[in-house]
Amino acid sequence: MENQTKASLSLFQAGWVYFTAAIGMIVLPFLLLPVQYLPGGDYLTQLLIYGLAIALPVFLFAHLGVKAPLRQTLQFGGIRIGELLLVAGMAVVGYAVVIFFNFLWSLLLDAVGYPAMPQVMPQVSGGWDLAVNLGMVALLPGILEELLMRGGIMPAFRVWGKWPAILITAVLFGLLHMNLRALLYATILGGIMGYVTYRTGSVMAGMVYHFFNNAIGVLLSAAADGLQAAAGGAVQQAQTLLELPVDELLASGLAIGQLAMAATGIFIVLLYNFNRITAQKAALAQAQPRPEKPRSWTWLIPFILAVVACILVMLLSLIGG
């Protein structure tokens, strides 16, 4: 096993954290099936999965395996309000950009017959439902998934530099969603969240971006539920894009593309200002010595096992669909 750095997980440790998270997210839903029959069982199940599969491994390895404070190990660096505001703004306008690429990706998957993505959010019928969905879909993943990926795992890959660390972690993040429909979307998001975390030196930047991105999805889903309720349930929602009439599909693609173009311009302006105010932090991060490269390839074992498991789940979804 390679020598670990003073303030981050080693690649070997990061691999087992990722493996534990992946296997936990596969196995725990089956083990926790009885919990779903309890009042609020769906929410309780999700809390247990995030706690046992994501929070527990990263905190356990960071606490026991690294001789540094958790705050330092999991990248809780200081961050300014201005940086957080720019990150939040980038998340809001960036949503439209990423959705355009996801639109094209979904068309491709529809064409090859990949199953539609299951509904992950309960319908919203009031303010309490909306608040719970924001907590379970935006806040909880925003905190714990970022602690896992950008706080715990990404620093281990700095042995090869900034961009390999950001991009490898982004791909691992995409695979961890275990759904081919979410793969491109989550990978792009993972790259952006890795970048803002690296530039600020704080995982809180990734958390803010993650929260606002997911929150927009929750709000749009709630708006769709409201329209459905107002129409008395008469509006039939297509399961796939190819179920739409051709004229509606073309109009939707054109509207999303135009929105993405406008959002891209705003995103670039926000990114420029973000880079400007984080230039000093980025220079300090770049000047830090890289962790020692591993002397053997044994660190790859848990990553390979986890990636194979994630791919198998995606293939089984295709066969089962």
C-alpha positions as CSV (number, residue, x, y, z in Angstrom):
1,M,0.0,0.0,0.0
2,E,1.2,3.5,-0.8
3,N,2.2,6.0,1.9
4,Q,-0.8,8.2,2.7
5,T,-0.5,12.0,2.8
6,K,-0.8,13.8,6.1
7,A,-4.2,15.4,5.3
8,S,-6.1,13.1,2.9
9,L,-7.1,9.5,2.3
10,S,-4.6,7.4,0.4
11,L,-5.7,6.0,-2.9
12,F,-6.2,2.5,-1.3
13,Q,-8.4,4.0,1.5
14,A,-10.4,6.1,-1.0
15,G,-10.9,2.9,-3.1
16,W,-12.4,1.0,-0.2
17,V,-14.6,4.0,0.7
18,Y,-15.9,4.1,-2.8
19,F,-16.4,0.3,-2.9
20,T,-18.3,0.4,0.4
21,A,-20.5,3.2,-0.8
22,A,-21.3,1.4,-4.1
23,I,-22.0,-2.0,-2.6
24,G,-24.0,-0.4,0.2
25,M,-26.2,1.5,-2.3
26,I,-26.8,-1.8,-4.1
27,V,-27.5,-4.1,-1.1
28,L,-29.1,-1.9,1.5
29,P,-32.3,-1.2,-0.4
30,F,-33.0,-4.9,-0.3
31,L,-32.0,-5.3,3.3
32,L,-34.2,-2.3,4.3
33,L,-37.3,-3.4,2.5
34,P,-39.2,-4.0,5.8
35,V,-38.5,-0.4,6.8
36,Q,-40.4,0.9,3.8
37,Y,-43.7,-0.4,5.2
38,L,-43.3,1.8,8.3
39,P,-44.9,5.3,8.4
40,G,-42.5,7.5,6.4
41,G,-40.6,4.4,5.4
42,D,-39.4,5.7,2.1
43,Y,-37.7,8.7,3.7
44,L,-36.3,6.6,6.6
45,T,-34.9,4.1,4.1
46,Q,-33.2,6.9,2.2
47,L,-31.7,8.3,5.4
48,L,-30.4,4.9,6.4
49,I,-28.8,4.3,3.0
50,Y,-27.1,7.6,3.0
51,G,-26.0,7.2,6.5
52,L,-24.7,3.6,6.3
53,A,-23.4,3.6,2.7
54,I,-22.0,7.1,2.4
55,A,-21.5,9.0,5.6
56,L,-20.2,6.1,7.8
57,P,-17.4,4.8,5.4
58,V,-16.0,8.3,4.7
59,F,-16.1,9.4,8.3
60,L,-14.7,6.1,9.5
61,F,-11.8,6.0,7.1
62,A,-11.1,9.7,7.6
63,H,-11.1,9.4,11.3
64,L,-9.2,6.2,11.7
65,G,-6.9,6.2,8.7
66,V,-5.6,9.8,8.5
67,K,-3.6,11.5,11.3
68,A,-5.2,14.9,10.7
69,P,-8.4,16.7,11.9
70,L,-11.6,15.6,10.0
71,R,-12.1,19.3,8.9
72,Q,-8.7,19.1,7.1
73,T,-9.1,15.6,5.8
74,L,-12.5,16.2,4.3
75,Q,-11.5,19.6,2.7
76,F,-13.5,21.9,5.0
77,G,-11.4,24.9,4.1
78,G,-12.6,28.5,4.7
79,I,-14.8,30.0,2.0
80,R,-16.1,33.5,1.5
81,I,-19.7,34.5,1.0
82,G,-18.9,36.0,-2.4
83,E,-17.5,32.7,-3.6
84,L,-20.6,30.8,-2.4
85,L,-22.9,33.3,-4.1
86,L,-21.1,32.9,-7.4
87,V,-21.2,29.1,-7.0
88,A,-24.9,29.2,-6.3
89,G,-25.4,31.4,-9.4
90,M,-23.4,29.1,-11.6
91,A,-25.5,26.2,-10.4
92,V,-28.8,27.9,-11.2
93,V,-27.8,28.9,-14.8
94,G,-25.7,25.8,-15.3
95,Y,-28.7,23.7,-14.8
96,A,-30.1,24.8,-18.1
97,V,-26.8,24.0,-19.9
98,V,-26.5,20.5,-18.4
99,I,-30.1,19.7,-19.1
100,F,-29.5,20.4,-22.8
101,F,-26.8,17.8,-22.9
102,N,-29.0,15.4,-20.9
103,F,-31.8,16.0,-23.5
104,L,-29.5,14.8,-26.3
105,W,-28.3,11.9,-24.2
106,S,-31.9,10.9,-23.4
107,L,-32.8,10.9,-27.1
108,L,-29.9,8.5,-27.8
109,L,-30.9,6.2,-24.9
110,D,-34.6,6.3,-26.0
111,A,-33.5,5.3,-29.5
112,V,-31.7,2.2,-28.2
113,G,-34.5,1.3,-25.9
114,Y,-32.9,1.9,-22.5
115,P,-35.6,1.9,-19.8
116,A,-37.0,5.2,-18.6
117,M,-35.6,6.6,-15.4
118,P,-37.9,5.8,-12.4
119,Q,-39.7,8.5,-10.5
120,V,-37.5,9.3,-7.5
121,M,-39.5,12.1,-5.9
122,P,-42.9,11.6,-4.3
123,Q,-45.6,13.9,-5.7
124,V,-45.9,17.3,-4.0
125,S,-49.3,18.2,-2.6
126,G,-48.3,21.0,-0.2
127,G,-45.6,23.0,1.4
128,W,-44.5,20.2,3.8
129,D,-44.0,17.8,0.9
130,L,-41.9,20.3,-0.9
131,A,-39.8,21.0,2.1
132,V,-39.2,17.2,2.7
133,N,-38.3,16.7,-1.0
134,L,-35.8,19.6,-0.8
135,G,-34.3,18.0,2.3
136,M,-34.1,14.5,0.9
137,V,-33.3,15.2,-2.7
138,A,-31.2,18.4,-2.5
139,L,-29.8,18.9,1.0
140,L,-29.0,15.4,2.1
141,P,-27.2,14.3,-1.2
142,G,-25.6,17.7,-1.5
143,I,-23.9,17.3,1.8
144,L,-23.1,13.6,2.0
145,E,-22.3,12.9,-1.6
146,E,-19.9,15.8,-1.7
147,L,-18.2,14.7,1.5
148,L,-17.7,11.3,-0.1
149,M,-16.6,12.3,-3.6
150,R,-15.0,15.8,-3.4
151,G,-14.1,15.7,0.3
152,G,-12.8,12.2,0.7
153,I,-12.0,10.7,-2.7
154,M,-10.9,13.5,-5.0
155,P,-7.9,14.6,-2.9
156,A,-6.4,11.1,-3.2
157,F,-6.2,11.4,-6.9
158,R,-4.1,14.6,-6.7
159,V,-1.1,12.3,-7.1
160,W,-1.6,12.9,-10.8
161,G,-2.5,16.6,-10.6
162,K,-5.6,18.8,-10.6
163,W,-7.4,17.8,-13.7
164,P,-7.0,14.0,-13.4
165,A,-8.3,14.3,-9.8
166,I,-11.3,16.3,-10.9
167,L,-12.2,14.2,-14.0
168,I,-11.6,10.7,-12.5
169,T,-13.8,11.6,-9.5
170,A,-16.4,13.0,-11.8
171,V,-16.6,9.7,-13.7
172,L,-16.7,7.7,-10.5
173,F,-19.5,10.0,-9.3
174,G,-21.5,9.4,-12.5
175,L,-21.1,5.6,-12.2
176,L,-22.2,5.7,-8.6
177,H,-25.7,6.7,-9.8
178,M,-25.9,3.3,-11.4
179,N,-28.3,4.5,-14.1
180,L,-27.2,5.1,-17.7
181,R,-29.7,7.9,-18.0
182,A,-28.0,9.8,-15.1
183,L,-24.4,8.9,-16.2
184,L,-23.6,11.9,-18.5
185,Y,-25.6,14.4,-16.4
186,A,-24.0,13.3,-13.1
187,T,-20.5,13.1,-14.6
188,I,-20.7,16.7,-16.0
189,L,-22.0,17.9,-12.6
190,G,-19.3,16.0,-10.8
191,G,-16.7,17.8,-12.9
192,I,-18.1,21.2,-12.2
193,M,-18.4,20.5,-8.5
194,G,-14.9,19.1,-8.4
195,Y,-13.6,22.3,-10.0
196,V,-15.3,24.7,-7.6
197,T,-14.1,22.6,-4.7
198,Y,-10.5,22.7,-5.9
199,R,-10.6,26.4,-6.7
200,T,-12.0,27.4,-3.2
201,G,-10.2,24.7,-1.3
202,S,-13.5,23.9,0.4
203,V,-15.9,21.0,-0.1
204,M,-18.7,23.5,0.9
205,A,-18.5,25.0,-2.6
206,G,-19.4,21.6,-4.1
207,M,-22.2,21.2,-1.5
208,V,-23.7,24.5,-2.4
209,Y,-23.6,23.8,-6.2
210,H,-25.0,20.3,-5.6
211,F,-27.8,21.6,-3.4
212,F,-28.9,24.3,-5.8
213,N,-28.8,22.0,-8.8
214,N,-30.9,19.4,-7.1
215,A,-33.2,22.0,-5.6
216,I,-34.1,23.3,-9.1
217,G,-35.0,19.8,-10.1
218,V,-37.3,19.4,-7.1
219,L,-39.0,22.8,-7.8
220,L,-39.6,21.9,-11.4
221,S,-41.0,18.6,-10.5
222,A,-43.3,20.3,-7.9
223,A,-44.4,22.7,-10.6
224,A,-45.2,19.8,-12.9
225,D,-47.2,18.1,-10.1
226,G,-49.1,21.4,-9.6
227,L,-50.0,21.6,-13.3
228,Q,-51.1,18.0,-13.3
229,A,-53.3,18.6,-10.2
230,A,-54.8,21.8,-11.8
231,A,-55.7,19.8,-14.9
232,G,-57.4,17.2,-12.8
233,G,-54.9,14.5,-13.8
234,A,-55.8,14.8,-17.4
235,V,-52.3,15.7,-18.6
236,Q,-50.5,12.5,-19.7
237,Q,-46.7,12.8,-19.1
238,A,-44.5,10.9,-21.7
239,Q,-42.2,8.4,-20.2
240,T,-39.6,8.9,-22.9
241,L,-38.9,11.7,-25.3
242,L,-39.6,9.6,-28.4
243,E,-43.2,9.2,-27.1
244,L,-43.8,12.9,-27.9
245,P,-45.2,14.0,-31.2
246,V,-42.4,15.0,-33.6
247,D,-43.5,18.7,-33.6
248,E,-43.5,18.8,-29.8
249,L,-40.1,17.1,-29.6
250,L,-38.6,19.5,-32.0
251,A,-40.1,22.5,-30.3
252,S,-38.9,21.2,-26.9
253,G,-35.4,20.7,-28.2
254,L,-35.3,24.1,-29.8
255,A,-36.5,25.8,-26.6
256,I,-34.1,23.9,-24.4
257,G,-31.2,24.7,-26.8
258,Q,-32.0,28.4,-26.8
259,L,-32.3,28.5,-23.1
260,A,-28.9,26.6,-22.8
261,M,-27.2,29.2,-25.1
262,A,-28.4,32.1,-23.0
263,A,-27.5,30.3,-19.8
264,T,-24.0,29.5,-21.2
265,G,-23.3,33.2,-21.7
266,I,-24.3,34.0,-18.1
267,F,-22.4,31.0,-16.8
268,I,-19.2,32.1,-18.5
269,V,-19.5,35.6,-16.9
270,L,-20.0,34.0,-13.5
271,L,-17.2,31.6,-14.0
272,Y,-14.8,34.4,-15.0
273,N,-15.6,36.3,-11.8
274,F,-15.3,33.1,-9.8
275,N,-11.9,32.3,-11.2
276,R,-10.8,35.9,-10.5
277,I,-11.7,35.9,-6.8
278,T,-10.3,32.4,-6.2
279,A,-7.1,33.0,-8.1
280,Q,-5.0,33.3,-4.9
281,K,-6.5,30.1,-3.4
282,A,-6.0,28.2,-6.7
283,A,-2.3,29.3,-6.8
284,L,-1.8,28.0,-3.2
285,A,-3.5,24.7,-4.1
286,Q,-1.3,24.3,-7.2
287,A,1.8,25.0,-5.2
288,Q,1.1,22.3,-2.6
289,P,3.2,19.2,-3.0
290,R,1.4,16.3,-4.5
291,P,0.8,13.1,-2.5
292,E,3.3,10.3,-3.2
293,K,2.4,8.1,-6.1
294,P,1.6,4.5,-5.2
295,R,4.3,2.0,-5.5
296,S,1.9,-0.8,-6.6
297,W,-1.4,-1.1,-8.3
298,T,-3.2,-2.8,-5.5
299,W,-5.2,0.5,-4.8
300,L,-7.0,-0.2,-8.1
301,I,-8.7,-3.4,-6.7
302,P,-11.6,-1.8,-4.8
303,F,-12.2,0.8,-7.5
304,I,-12.4,-1.9,-10.2
305,L,-14.7,-4.0,-8.1
306,A,-17.0,-1.0,-7.4
307,V,-17.0,0.1,-11.1
308,V,-17.8,-3.4,-12.3
309,A,-20.7,-3.6,-9.8
310,C,-22.1,-0.2,-10.9
311,I,-21.9,-1.3,-14.6
312,L,-23.5,-4.6,-13.9
313,V,-26.5,-2.8,-12.2
314,M,-26.8,-0.6,-15.3
315,L,-26.7,-3.6,-17.6
316,L,-29.3,-5.5,-15.5
317,S,-31.5,-2.4,-15.8
318,L,-31.2,-2.6,-19.6
319,I,-32.0,-6.4,-19.6
320,G,-34.8,-6.0,-17.1
321,G,-36.4,-3.1,-19.0
